């Protein structure tokens, strides 16, 4: 495995994706974690083609067992896909949220059930963080948001024991809940604020400022799909871009 990683690191240096002075930092790695960096899209594409060619052209063995190349896997509890289709990721998020809700719904059954306000508090404290872990870094489509909101309304109805046909405003307003889309927007804004509040010497803030300038002067903002760009789109939706630029 070490020989394979060494060969991979050496071959990734060839496209020259990213340099700091005279240091090639295209592929920073630590232990079994490897990242690929590039300043330009075509350079990143070269690295991706190289990675795809290496992984598809050889068999990986561990203890005599073949390790298959998969289209998706879980990393620190988050499903990561090789394609831009996040349908599987959103389905997994919904599933985690529902499992967590079912686990707390039975609390207090021996005394007739817990107070709906208590269950609602536990839902926002346990289920929502589990379901939306890392959501501030994702760009969700309308269909993805629709799946999340459907699961959100399902929980609100179960807590209040309301009929299935109860209108969405009535379901959420009686509990004083936000929609999950609004909650995701709040997560993105908070995360952007944390980045911009870092010291100017921090590399994360320097990168954020560079992306901010790129976003401000880009003619085709809809083609940008990086996490920071999705946060800036939320800022634009709430007329906060002027504040961010300042």
C-alpha positions as CSV (number, residue, x, y, z in Angstrom):
1,X,0.0,0.0,0.0
2,X,2.9,2.4,0.8
3,X,4.4,1.7,-2.6
4,X,1.1,2.4,-4.3
5,X,0.7,5.7,-2.4
6,X,4.3,6.8,-3.2
7,X,3.8,6.1,-6.9
8,X,0.5,8.0,-6.8
9,X,2.0,11.0,-5.1
10,X,4.9,11.2,-7.6
11,X,2.5,11.0,-10.6
12,X,0.2,13.6,-9.2
13,X,3.1,16.1,-9.0
14,X,3.6,15.9,-12.8
15,X,0.4,18.0,-13.8
16,X,1.7,20.8,-11.5
17,X,-1.7,21.7,-10.1
18,X,-0.6,24.0,-7.3
19,X,2.6,25.5,-6.1
20,X,3.7,27.8,-3.2
21,X,6.9,29.5,-4.3
22,X,9.0,26.5,-5.5
23,X,7.1,23.8,-3.5
24,X,4.7,21.6,-5.3
25,X,1.7,21.1,-3.0
26,X,-0.7,19.5,-5.5
27,X,-1.2,16.5,-3.3
28,X,-0.7,17.1,0.4
29,X,-1.1,13.8,2.3
30,X,-1.0,12.7,5.9
31,X,-1.1,9.0,6.9
32,X,-3.9,7.5,4.7
33,X,-5.5,10.8,3.9
34,X,-4.8,12.4,0.5
35,X,-6.0,15.7,-0.9
36,X,-5.6,17.1,-4.5
37,X,-5.2,20.9,-5.0
38,X,-5.2,22.9,-8.2
39,X,-5.5,26.6,-9.0
40,X,-7.3,26.0,-12.3
41,X,-10.1,23.7,-13.4
42,X,-8.2,22.1,-16.3
43,X,-5.3,21.3,-13.9
44,X,-7.7,19.6,-11.5
45,X,-9.3,17.7,-14.4
46,X,-5.8,16.3,-15.3
47,X,-5.3,15.1,-11.7
48,X,-8.8,13.5,-11.7
49,X,-8.2,11.7,-15.0
50,X,-4.9,10.4,-13.6
51,X,-6.5,9.2,-10.4
52,X,-9.3,7.5,-12.3
53,X,-6.9,5.8,-14.6
54,X,-4.8,4.5,-11.7
55,X,-7.7,3.2,-9.7
56,X,-9.5,1.5,-12.6
57,X,-6.4,-0.2,-14.1
58,X,-5.3,-2.2,-11.1
59,X,-6.6,-4.5,-8.4
60,X,-6.2,-3.6,-4.8
61,X,-5.6,-6.4,-2.4
62,X,-5.6,-6.4,1.4
63,X,-4.8,-9.7,3.2
64,X,-5.5,-11.5,-0.1
65,X,-9.0,-10.0,-0.4
66,X,-9.8,-7.7,-3.3
67,X,-10.8,-4.1,-2.4
68,X,-13.4,-2.9,-4.9
69,X,-13.6,0.6,-6.3
70,X,-17.0,2.0,-5.3
71,X,-19.1,5.0,-6.4
72,X,-19.9,6.1,-2.9
73,X,-18.7,5.6,0.7
74,X,-19.1,7.0,4.1
75,X,-16.4,9.3,5.6
76,X,-16.8,10.5,9.2
77,X,-20.5,9.7,8.9
78,X,-21.1,11.6,5.6
79,X,-21.8,9.8,2.4
80,X,-19.4,10.8,-0.4
81,X,-20.2,10.2,-4.0
82,X,-17.9,10.1,-7.0
83,X,-20.5,11.9,-9.2
84,X,-22.4,15.2,-8.7
85,X,-25.6,13.4,-8.1
86,X,-26.4,14.0,-4.4
87,X,-29.6,12.0,-4.4
88,X,-28.0,9.1,-2.4
89,X,-26.5,11.6,0.0
90,X,-29.8,13.4,0.7
91,X,-31.6,10.0,1.1
92,X,-29.0,9.0,3.7
93,X,-29.5,12.4,5.5
94,X,-33.2,11.8,5.6
95,X,-32.8,8.3,6.9
96,X,-30.4,9.4,9.7
97,X,-32.9,12.0,10.8
98,X,-35.8,9.6,10.9
99,X,-33.9,7.0,12.7
100,X,-32.9,9.5,15.4
101,X,-36.4,10.7,15.7
102,X,-37.9,7.2,16.1
103,X,-35.4,6.6,18.9
104,X,-36.6,9.6,20.9
105,X,-40.3,9.3,20.0
106,X,-40.8,6.5,22.5
107,X,-39.5,8.5,25.5
108,X,-42.1,8.6,28.2
109,X,-44.4,5.9,26.8
110,X,-44.8,4.3,30.3
111,X,-46.4,7.5,31.5
112,X,-48.5,8.2,28.5
113,X,-45.9,9.8,26.2
114,X,-43.6,12.8,26.5
115,X,-44.8,16.4,26.0
116,X,-44.7,17.5,22.3
117,X,-42.6,20.5,23.3
118,X,-40.0,18.2,24.8
119,X,-39.9,15.9,21.7
120,X,-39.6,19.0,19.5
121,X,-36.7,20.3,21.6
122,X,-34.9,16.9,21.3
123,X,-35.6,16.8,17.6
124,X,-33.7,20.1,17.0
125,X,-31.0,19.1,19.5
126,X,-30.3,15.6,18.2
127,X,-32.0,14.8,14.9
128,X,-31.4,17.9,12.9
129,X,-27.7,18.1,13.7
130,X,-27.3,14.5,12.8
131,X,-29.3,14.9,9.6
132,X,-27.6,18.2,8.4
133,X,-24.1,17.4,9.5
134,X,-21.8,19.2,6.9
135,X,-24.8,20.7,5.1
136,X,-23.2,24.2,5.1
137,X,-20.7,22.9,2.5
138,X,-23.3,21.4,0.1
139,X,-25.1,23.0,-2.8
140,X,-28.7,21.5,-2.7
141,X,-31.0,21.3,-5.7
142,X,-34.7,22.0,-5.4
143,X,-35.4,18.3,-5.4
144,X,-32.9,17.8,-2.6
145,X,-34.5,20.5,-0.5
146,X,-38.0,19.0,-1.2
147,X,-36.9,15.7,0.2
148,X,-35.5,17.3,3.3
149,X,-38.6,19.4,3.9
150,X,-40.9,16.5,3.4
151,X,-39.1,14.6,6.1
152,X,-39.2,17.7,8.3
153,X,-43.0,18.1,7.9
154,X,-43.4,14.4,8.6
155,X,-41.8,14.8,12.0
156,X,-43.8,17.9,12.8
157,X,-47.0,16.1,12.1
158,X,-46.0,13.0,14.2
159,X,-45.1,15.2,17.2
160,X,-48.5,17.0,17.1
161,X,-50.5,14.0,16.0
162,X,-51.9,16.0,13.0
163,X,-53.6,14.6,9.9
164,X,-51.5,14.0,6.8
165,X,-53.4,16.7,4.9
166,X,-52.6,19.5,7.3
167,X,-51.2,22.4,5.5
168,X,-47.4,23.1,5.8
169,X,-47.8,26.6,7.4
170,X,-50.1,25.2,10.1
171,X,-47.7,22.2,10.8
172,X,-44.6,24.3,11.3
173,X,-46.1,27.5,12.7
174,X,-47.8,25.8,15.7
175,X,-44.3,24.6,16.8
176,X,-42.5,27.8,15.9
177,X,-40.2,25.9,13.6
178,X,-38.1,27.2,10.7
179,X,-38.1,25.3,7.4
180,X,-34.9,23.2,7.0
181,X,-34.0,25.3,4.0
182,X,-33.9,28.4,6.2
183,X,-31.9,26.5,8.8
184,X,-29.4,25.4,6.2
185,X,-29.1,29.1,5.1
186,X,-28.4,30.1,8.7
187,X,-25.7,27.4,8.9
188,X,-24.1,28.7,5.7
189,X,-24.1,32.3,6.9
190,X,-22.7,31.4,10.3
191,X,-19.9,29.3,8.7
192,X,-19.0,32.1,6.3
193,X,-18.9,34.6,9.3
194,X,-16.6,32.2,11.1
195,X,-14.2,32.1,8.1
196,X,-14.2,35.8,7.6
197,X,-13.6,36.4,11.3
198,X,-10.3,34.5,11.2
199,X,-7.0,36.4,11.4
200,X,-5.8,37.7,8.0
201,X,-2.7,35.5,8.3
202,X,-4.9,32.4,8.2
203,X,-4.7,30.5,4.9
204,X,-8.4,29.7,5.1
205,X,-9.3,33.4,5.1
206,X,-6.9,34.2,2.3
207,X,-8.5,31.5,0.2
208,X,-12.0,32.8,1.1
209,X,-11.0,36.4,0.0
210,X,-9.7,35.1,-3.3
211,X,-12.9,33.2,-4.0
212,X,-14.9,36.2,-2.9
213,X,-13.1,38.4,-5.5
214,X,-13.6,35.8,-8.1
215,X,-17.3,35.6,-7.3
216,X,-17.8,39.4,-7.3
217,X,-16.3,39.9,-10.8
218,X,-17.5,36.7,-12.4
219,X,-20.0,37.1,-15.3
220,X,-21.4,33.6,-14.9
221,X,-21.9,33.0,-11.2
222,X,-24.3,30.1,-11.8
223,X,-21.4,27.9,-13.0
224,X,-19.6,28.2,-9.7
225,X,-20.3,25.2,-7.5
226,X,-17.8,25.5,-4.7
227,X,-18.9,25.6,-1.0
228,X,-18.0,29.2,-0.6
229,X,-19.9,30.2,-3.7
230,X,-23.1,28.5,-2.4
231,X,-22.7,30.6,0.8
232,X,-22.4,33.8,-1.2
233,X,-25.5,32.9,-3.1
234,X,-27.3,32.7,0.2
235,X,-25.9,36.1,1.1
236,X,-27.2,37.5,-2.2
237,X,-30.6,36.0,-1.5
238,X,-30.8,38.0,1.7
239,X,-29.2,41.1,0.3
240,X,-26.1,40.7,2.5
241,X,-23.4,40.7,-0.2
242,X,-22.7,44.4,0.3
243,X,-21.9,43.7,4.0
244,X,-19.7,40.8,3.1
245,X,-17.7,42.8,0.5
246,X,-17.1,45.5,3.1
